[in-house]
C-alpha cells in the first residue's frame, strides 16, 4: 500500500514525498514499515519481520531483499 501511494504521488506531482504522511498515510498506522527518501528519484521501504530481520524494497531495482 505504501509503494502504491508513493508511486501515485510521483505520477501526480512529479516528485517523491518527503514522508508517508505527505501521501495520506498515518505513520503510526504502519509502525513496522518505514519509508526513506534516499534522493529526489529513489526511495526504500523497510518492513520489519522480527528478530532483527527486515524486507527492504528499493525503488531503483523495484525488488525486495531480506536483510538482518
N, C-alpha and C positions, 0 to 999 in steps of 0.2 A: 504494500500500500504506500509506503514512504517513497519508493522508487517511482511509482506511477505519478504521484503528486509532484515530485521534484521535476520529473521529465515534462509533465503537463505545464508546469510553471516555466520551464526553459523554453518550450514551444511558444507559449503565450507572451512572455516578456523578453525573450532572447538572452536571458541570463539565469544563473543559478541562484536560489535563495541563500541568504546568509545562514539561516537556521530553519528548522522544521516548522516553527510557529509562523513563519512567513507564508507557508502554504496551507495554513489552517489545521495543522496537527498539534495537539497539546503535547508538549514534550514530557509531561508526567504520565501520559497515557501509554507511551512506549518506553518505559523505564529500562527495558533490556535492549533497546535499539538506539543507536547513536548515529547521527548524520554529521559528517565532517566535510566541509567545503575545502578542498585542497588547493584549488586555483580557480580562475574565472571559468574554466570549462571542464573541471574534474572534481568528483566527489567520491566519498566512500560511505557505505552504510555498514555499521558494525552491529551484530546481533549476538548477544551472549548466550552460549549454550550451557554454561555452568562449569564449575571446576576449572576455571581459567581458560576455557576454550571458547573461541568465537568464530562465527561465519562472517566473512567480510566481502561485501560487494564492491567492485571497482567499476565506476562508470567508464573508465578508459578501456578496460577489457570486456566489460559487460558480462563478467563472470564472477561467481562466488568462489572463495577459497576458505579453507579452515586453518586457523592458527591457534596455538596455545599449547 
